Amino acid sequence: MSRKKISVTAPLGERPLAFQVVLEFEKTRERLDSVEQRWLEFDPSARPRQVRRLVRGAIRHRMLLDWQIGRLYKGKHQMEKKTKLWLRLALFDLSDERDEAPRRVNGWVQDTRDVLGERAVRLVNAMLRGYLREEDKLDPARIGDTVERLAISYSFPRWMVSHYLETWGEDFTEEILINLNRTPQPVLRHNPRKMDRQHFERELEALGIPYRRSALSTRHFKVDSIRKIEEAEGFDAGFCSVQDESASVPVRLLDLKAGDRFLDVCAAPGGKFTQALEEQPDLKIAVAVDNDLNRLRTVRGNMKRLGVEGFLVAADARALPFRKSFNKILADVPCSAQGIIRKHPDIKWRRSRNEMEAFATLQREILQSAWEHLEDDGRLVYSTCSIDPMENEAVVEGFKEARLIKPPERVIPELFHSGEGYIRTFPQQGPDGSFAALMEKKAGETADGS
């Protein structure tokens, strides 16, 4: 389960289980996906979707919920941390299910006895019923300071809000925050090695799965839920993968051809590497590198499921162990992942301003290492799932060897092109936030660009 001794027994129920997840996340700041998975395995009787809805809602709206709790609480002493975490979950549930909120109060109050003890019941009952009476008064819109208002309203760290305001101004920043807080819609990438697009669309229709075609990719489909296709074993059979449409951009920019020698230097968990193998099965060689052997095993599992083949190498992307060069390289580097916060709201609370500089240093080192293994006239794509210019434009512009190539509109629609020749997606455009730059290495160019 986890490293600490567990003092609870299953089954717990969805509300108490969600509380245990949030409690452990607050203590460890571990990746939320990992914490959720452990607790769901501990209590298989709980409904995963309900647990995740509560957990992610409480974490996504954390600052707003704490601000509302502070406005409602009239006690003389500081509220206990566990009580505050429990109230976060409860207030989110009431706000998310307004029509059922009065009925749900009773369930939260009853579960309080088992989770917090009898002493907390009266306080929780008073707080929740007070919330129902005063919800319309608990709006931070009147806060005068712009950073404080946006940080509380949309539950983002103040440093992040300040940084966005300096970069984009108030209106664009608020659009970003609104859209990063929205619950994401699943996106499927169909596998042309298993069936053509028309066949895949008929399969979705036969399963009663509503879908919309992506504006970015002909292979991607937005759906309301992936449950039905999981139950129909569509994933196990390799007919499709879960991949946001923005994540498809870097591979498509490389425009892989038969006979290309392709290297993916930060491949795990393998979404882009398997995409490349699906789109171009006649590569001369395809190599995926990652420094985490366990994550490479995940890549291998995905390759087997999708029916594609390539080579896997465990190595540090900053010190690639190859003597030969490649003519197509993907450097989808580690980053702060600010562009995918709507999928992983814990990112907001696990990142710090200082980490941005550390990420940028790592990214430059990986880019330099990859460039040294790119042959003359070869092409490299640098990409992140971040919207932060410090990890994107600043890294590429500081790389003097770079010769940017503007991708044609037939590859990526003009909507997603920046004036500087980059591809950028923002959450308000539909896809996750991302960045990509296509570069070419001219013959005779040395590692220092001379």
N, C-alpha and C positions, 0 to 999 in steps of 0.2 A: 504494500500500500504506500506508505511513506516512511521516512526515516524515524519519525517520532512514534511513540507508543500510542495506539488508538484506544480511547476510553469510551467509545460509543459502540453500539451493536446494531447490526442491520436486522430488519428493514427500518429505515428512518422516515421515509416519506419525502416528497419533493421539496417542501419548504425547509425542513431541518437539514436535508442533504445540501441544498443550495447554500445554507448558512455555513456548513462545514467547509464548502469550497471557498467561499468568500473569506472566511476566517483564516484558512491556510494561505490563501493568496496574499492577504494583508501581512501575514507574518513573514513569508518567504520571498515575495515578489517573483516567484517562479512563473514560467509561462502558464497562462491560464488553461490552455488546451491540456497540458499535462496534468494539472491539478484536477480538472474536471474528469478526465479519463480515469484517474485512480479512484476517485470517489464513486463514479458510476459503476466501476467494476466491483467496488466494495458492496454496493447495494443495487444488484441487477433488477430489483423489483420497481425501482423508480423510473419514471418516464423521462428519458434523456432530454427530449425537446422542452419539457416544462422546466426541468432543472436549469438547462442552458438559458432559457428565456429569462428566468429570474436572476441568475448569476450575471449574465452579460448586461442586462438592463441596469442592475444595481451598480456595476462597475462603469458602464458607459456614462451614467448620469450621476456619478459619485458626488461631485462638488455641489451640484444643485440639490441633491437629496440631503446632504449634510447641512447646507444652508437652510433648507426648509425645516429640518429637524431642530436646528438652533433657534429658529423663529418660533417654533411650537413649544419648545421645552421651557417650563417655568420653574424647574427645580432649583434648589439652593446649592447643590453640589454638582460637580462635574459628572456627566453621564458616563456610565461604564462603557468601555469600548465594544464589548459583545452586544450590549443593548443597542448601541448605535448601528452596528452592522445588521442586526436583525431588523431594525426599523428601516434601514436603507432598502432592504429587500421588500419589506411590506409596503412602504410608500410607493416604490416603483410598481409593484403589482397593482395597487389601487389606481395609480395614474394610468397604467397600461390597459386596465380593464374597468373603465369608469362605470359602465352599465351594471357591472356586477360588484362594484366596490363595496356597497353596504353589506352584502352577503359574505364577501371575502374577509371582512374585518373579523367576523366570528371565528373563522378558521385560523387566522393568524393569532388571535388571542388564545385560542385553545392550545395551539402548538407552543405558545410561549412557556407554558408550564413545564413541558418536557425539555425545552431548549435552554431556558434561562432560569427556571424555578418560579415558585409561587410569588415571590416578592416582586417580580417584574411584571406580573399580569396587569395590575391596576394601572401602572404607568403606560404600558403598551396600549391598553384599551383606550386610555384617555388621549394619548397622542394620535392614534389612528382615527378616532372619532373627531378629534379636533381638526385633523387634516381634511376630513370630509366636509366639515363646516366652513373652513377657512381657505380651501384650496385656491379660490380666485384671488386671495390676498397674498399668496405666496409666490409672487412673480418678481424676479429680479430686474425687470425691465427698467425700473426707476433708478437703479444704481447709476450715479453720475459718472464715475470713472470708467472709461471705455474698456480698459484691460480687465478690470474687476467685473464689469457687467458681462462681457463676453465669456470670461473664464467661468463664472458661476452659471450663466444661462445655458452654456453648452458643455460644461464640465470638461474643460481643458486646462492643463497647467498654465500658470500665468506666464512662465518664460516662453512657452510655445505660442501663446496668444500674442505676446509682445513681438516675438520674432516674425510672426505672420503679418502683423500690422506694419512693421517696418518694411517688409518685403512687398506687400500687395495693397496696403491700405485697408480701410474699415469695411467697405462694402464687399470686396472680393474675399476678405478674410471671413466675414460672417457667412458667406455662401459656402466656403470650404467647411467651416465648422458644422453648419447645418447638415451638410451632405455626408460628412464623416460620421455623424451620429445616427444616420438612418440605417435600419436593419438591412443588410445586404440581400440581394436576390441571387440565388444560385445560378451559375453559368456552366453549361456543359460544352465540352469540345468533342465533336464526334470523330471517330477514328476511320479514316478512309481505307485503311488496310483491311478493315472488317466489313464495311458496307459503304455505299455511296450516300451522299447527303439526302437525296430524295427518299431512299430506303429508311434512313434514320428518322426523317420527319414523319414517315408513315408509322414507324414504331412508336414515336411519341404520341401520335394521334390515337393509335390503337390502345395505348395505355391510359388515355384520357389525361395526358399531361399538356396543359396550355403552354405555348412557347412563343418567343419573339426572336427573330433573327438579329444578330449583332450588327451594329453599324460599323464595326471595326474589322470583323472577320466573317467569312462565309462558313467557317467551320464551327462557329460558336452560337449557342442558343441560350437565351435567358428563360428560366423556368421558375414556377412558383415553389416547387419542392422537388427534391431528388428521391424522396421516399419510395415512390412507385417504381422507379427504374431500379432502385436497389432491390426491392422485393422481387422484381422480375429478373434479377440477376444480370442486368445490363452492364453493371460495372465489372462483375466477376468475369463476364464473357469478353470484356475488352472493347465493347462497342463505343465507349465514351470515357472521358475523364472530367473531373471538376477542375476548371481553369478559368479565371477571369479573362475577359476578352483583351484587357490591356496587357496581360502576361504573354499574349501571343505575338506582340509587336516585335520584340527583339529578334526572334528566329526568322520572322518574315522579312525583316530588313536585310538579313544576310543573303536572301534569295539563293538558297542552296541549289546546286546543280549536280547531276550525275558525275561522279568522279572527283568531287570536292573532298578535301581532307579537313574534317570538322573537329574542332576542340571546344568543349564547354568547360570552363575553368572553375566554376562554382556551381556544380550541377544539382546537388541534392535539394529537394526530394525528387527531382527528375522531370518536372512538368515540361520545361522547355526542351530538355534533351529528348524526351519521348516525342514531343511535338515535331522536332526536327526529323527524327527517324520515321515518323508517320508520313511526313510531307515529302521526304526524299529518301527512299529506301536504297538508292543506288550510289550512296556515298562510297568513295574509295576506302575511307576509314572514318570512324566516329568514336571519339574518346570523351568520356565524362570524368572529371576530376573533382574530388571533394576531400577535405581533411578529416571527415568523420566517417569511420568505417560502418557504423550502424546506419547512418543515413544513406550510405551507398547501397546497403542491403535493401533499403526501401526503393531506391532507384531500380535495382535489379528486379525486385518484385513487380514494380510497375511495368518494366520492359517485358517481362514474361506474360503478364496479364494482357498487354496490348499487342503482343506478337511482333515485337521489334528487337533488333540486335545491335549491339555496340560494345565497346570496351570500357571498363571501369577501372580507375586508378585512384588509390588513396594517396593524396599528396597535398602539400601546402601550395595554394595558388601563387604565393609569393616566391616560390622556389620550385618551378615546374621541372620534373625530372626527364625531359625529352631532349634528344639530340636533334631530331628532325623538326621541321617547321610545318605549319598548317596554313592553308590559304583562306580559311573561314574560321573565325574565333568568336565565341560568345563570352563576354565577361559580365555576367549578371551578378554584381558584387553584393556582399553583405552590406546592409544599410539599416537605418533607423526604422524603416517600414512605416513611415508616417502616411503613406498613400493607402494603406490597407487597414487603417484604424477601425473602419466600420466592421470589418471581419474580426479584428482582434483588439477590442477596446482596452485591454490591459496594457497595450503598447503606450498609451498615454501616461501611465503611472510607472512604467518600468524604464522610461528613457529620461535622460537629463541633458541639459545644455552642453555640458562638458563632453558627453559621448559623441556629439556631432563632429567635433574636431578629431576625435579618435577614429571615428568611422572614415572621415575624409582622408586621413593618413593611410589607413589600411586600403582604401579604395585606390589611391594613387599607386601604392606599391603593387597591388594586383594588376592594375592596368599596365604598368611598366613591364612586369613579368610576362604578361600575355603578349604585349607588343613585341618583345624580344623573340617570341616564337611564331610571329606572323611573317610569312614569306613576302618577298617583294611583290607588289601589285595585289597583295591579299587584302581582305576586308575584315574589320573587327567591329563588333557592336558592344558599346558600354551601356549598361542599363541598371536601373534600380527600381524598387517599388516605393520610392520616397518622392515627396513633392518639394523637399528642401533644396534650394539652389546650392547650398554649401556642399551637398553630396552629389550634385548633378552638374550644373553649368560650371561651377567653380573648379571642379575636378578636371573636367574636359578642357576648359580654357587654360588651365595651368599646365596642361600636358602639351608641350611645344611640338611634339612629333605629329600631333593630330592633324589630319587633312579631312575636314568634314565633307560629307557627301549628302546632299539633300535628296531624300527618297522620293521617287515619283508618286504621284497621287494614286496610281493604280495599285500601289502596295498599301499605303496608308492614306485615308481621306484627308483632304486639306484642313479640315476642322481641327485636326490634332497636330498640325505642323506649327512650330514656333518660327518667328522671323529670323532667328539665328541659325536655323537649319536642324533643330532638334525635334524630336517627337515628344510631346508632353500630353498627358491626360490628367484631368482633374476630376474629383468625384462628382461635381455638379454636372459634368458632361455625360455621366452614366457609368463608365468604367471605373475601376479603382484608379487612384493616383499613381502615376508612373513617369519614368523618363527614359529616353533612349537616344543614343548618338551613333551614327554610322560613320566609320573612318576608313580611309584607305592608306596603305603604306606604299609610297613610291619607290621605284627601283633606285638603288644606290644610297638610300637614306640610312644613316647610322642610328645607333640607339639614342644619341643625344640630339638627333634631329638635323645634324649637319650634312 
